[in-house]
Amino acid sequence: MAHPDVIVVGAGPSGLALACGLLMQGVDVRVVDKASGPATTSRANFLHARGSEVLDRLGALGDLPQRSVRAMRITAYLAGKPVMRLRFGDPGMDTAAPPMVISQAEVEAALRDRLTALGGTIEWDTPLVNLSQHDAGVVATLGTGEDAHAPWLVGCDGASSATRRLAGIGFPGVKLSERFLLADVGLDWDLDRSGTSGWIHPDGMIGAMPMPDDMWRVIAYDPELSAEKPTDAEILARLERILPERTGRDVRVTDAEWLSMFRVHRRLADTYRRGRVLIGGDAAHTHAPFGGQGMLTGLGDVENLAWKLALVVAGRADTALLDTYQAERRPLATEVLRDTSTVTKVNIANGALGRFVRDRVIVPLVNLSWVQRSVTYRTSQLWVNYRGGPLAEKRWCADKPRPGDRIADVACRRVADGELTRLYAELGGHWAVLMSAGDDTLSATAHAHLGERVVILRGDGAQPDAMLIRPDGHLGWRGRTDTELAGWLQRALGGGDVR
């Protein structure tokens, strides 16, 4: 593509989701990646409901729920006995998109198919090697020797992001000394495949999650493995030893599809934007894998960014709107880093006191039903809202939802043809005006500021206010007059602040 609007660096889940979101809104995108081709293995293997919703709105969910493993239970064992059973269930947030046990590689494949359907392509073997900016755009020097030009560039190129480094964005944090083994293996044992199992052991926790094709994902805290970069043979030999030791079960490794060792990094970018360069996903934040928050948070990042960047590219919004991306998403990343760090400390508790608190206090607490509901709610990220952000008016609303809240995937009817539909099926890169009664002036006002990518819907009639719903499923504005709506749009698009 000779003159793209946006260069996306990185063809992982965040980069692919961003590219799909932009293409759906008429933005010309060029996707480049330093890898020689798609990844076939991945650390991430769980996607909570919020991530499934993002894929649904992008039109990339497809048959992933049917191909995923519905193992929503975690059982923890201590001294050979089950001491904790945690079940992930419906958090009561009205979502039709389920949490899924599925490899990140499968999610990426679904996003690549969607990208292709939207007319996009990926340029493999094309690393970003240099970067410069000017008033009107970015010059990206690629490993092919080309100087690629575009008004905007977004780096979704992982924790070791070249984009972040070349843009001069700091990435402070720590690299923890704790080491974990990670493997996708075939196991001959009698363990139930209807859920994940974990064993609390003095030498370190070990867990096993069922994966598609009768494989198991095994993760083990293993501070005793001395090699800095162990070979596959060393990792396999170590797993063959510690699996029966720590689980107390008769188990044999029959196949090894993927073997890895990693250390936990906990880092957060100083800023998500430097001029005409932005970052998202692991390029902006990295943390422990416990809780399945990494891919989930990255998908939320880029869905938030896509509609804002599309409006700026179309000339319908000032570049100040892009600063709301960091304002809305970085606070969440801060919480995710804190939560995953806490879970990591609990899992690897080294000292006698730490193990006592974990085994005798925390484990019994997690068996309580209200704690389980809380865990399901917290990890789903369906609770995420932007009420405190610059695009949420500071006004009292007696009824929920409030500006900034996630809107549930409600049933509604298209005004254009009267057909029954659901909200998320209509978003797909569109804004939605949801009304219980007719008011053509609201429709005209929304179209005047946002263009043709606005769909007008009828609700159930119980909501007296009209609502303007953002493409990422969050409530932008609610009220009753076109004057109020016009004021919100002018402030949001003109200055990125409606407060």
Secondary structure as UniProt FT lines:
FT   STRAND          6..9
FT   HELIX           13..24
FT   TURN            25..26
FT   STRAND          29..32
FT   STRAND          46..47
FT   HELIX           49..58
FT   TURN            62..63
FT   HELIX           64..67
FT   STRAND          73..78
FT   TURN            79..80
FT   STRAND          81..87
FT   STRAND          100..101
FT   HELIX           104..117
FT   TURN            118..119
FT   STRAND          122..123
FT   STRAND          128..134
FT   TURN            135..136
FT   STRAND          137..142
FT   TURN            143..144
FT   STRAND          147..150
FT   STRAND          152..155
FT   TURN            159..160
FT   HELIX           162..166
FT   TURN            167..168
FT   STRAND          173..188
FT   TURN            193..194
FT   STRAND          196..200
FT   TURN            202..203
FT   STRAND          206..211
FT   TURN            212..214
FT   STRAND          215..221
FT   TURN            223..224
FT   HELIX           232..247
FT   STRAND          252..268
FT   STRAND          273..274
FT   TURN            275..276
FT   STRAND          277..279
FT   HELIX           281..283
FT   STRAND          285..286
FT   TURN            290..291
FT   HELIX           294..313
FT   TURN            314..315
FT   HELIX           319..322
FT   HELIX           323..348
FT   HELIX           352..356
FT   HELIX           357..362
FT   HELIX           363..366
FT   HELIX           369..380
FT   TURN            382..383
FT   TURN            387..388
FT   TURN            390..391
FT   TURN            403..404
FT   STRAND          411..414
FT   TURN            415..417
FT   STRAND          420..422
FT   HELIX           423..427
FT   TURN            428..429
FT   STRAND          431..435
FT   HELIX           440..450
FT   TURN            451..452
FT   STRAND          454..458
FT   STRAND          466..469
FT   TURN            471..472
FT   STRAND          474..479
FT   HELIX           482..495
//
